[in-house]
């Protein structure tokens, strides 16, 4: 790249410098492209130096060219002594193609025409791999996985010396190991598990890849399963299974509703039965209490009769309305109570 830059500078800047110094006619004289005017006989007649016969224009221009070229070379040397490194990169300075040291982002100096610089990105990079694999039930899968990884800044020079740059490192080290680890882990899962629980497969792939890359000056940041392509027949079977599961869930919901309705009815019947029992118990209790009260009353009357037999006669007299019977059969006497007081 340094040679290309130098060639571009020579081709583009030198003619411009000559034009500024000599004008366009002088520039043509310097590079030998100017055509002199011819006389009537067709002979060119430039103005010559009387001592050596050299055209005066050429003689003067040669001195100016040497000084201009010297100044231009000095400018190029100074210009090529500077270089910059972009943010997110480190610069690897090579001297005669040998990596010597690394520099951080910013403006730096180097030996022109001897040192060259290559940049190594130390920001997170993403590699995507699409590969064929299989599930635990030997179902073919097309999987797209990605890994985010970062070069350790302090070890960029070592990585460059050992592998020649990021592209070579990816092709020789990272990508083959990433594919191998992924193909080792995926067959441990069924297709359904890979669809429903990708996180478990990702954790295993990430853990094993970190172990594989532990000896290299890079860090594995994150792994993702971007896409899984399943055979059409399996997708149809999953859809059928899902429909059946939905129907079963709906039927289960219906049965649960019926069970709850039956339970509600049972609870209602039990409540009604308990209510009837309570009413019957209350009525029985009332009857018992009435019986006890009536028995107590009868017992009290009996005791009163035993203690005073005339109470019966008194009760009959109280109930008699004073009218005699209008018809009498048989022999008998009309009962007349003696209501007089017994003075004795």
Beta strands, then each sheet from edge to edge (+ up, - down):
strand 1: 82-85
strand 2: 89-95
strand 3: 98-103
strand 4: 106-109
strand 5: 115-121
strand 6: 125-134
strand 7: 140-151
strand 8: 218-229
sheet 1: 1+ 4-
sheet 2: 3+ 2- 5+
sheet 3: 6+ 7- 8+
end
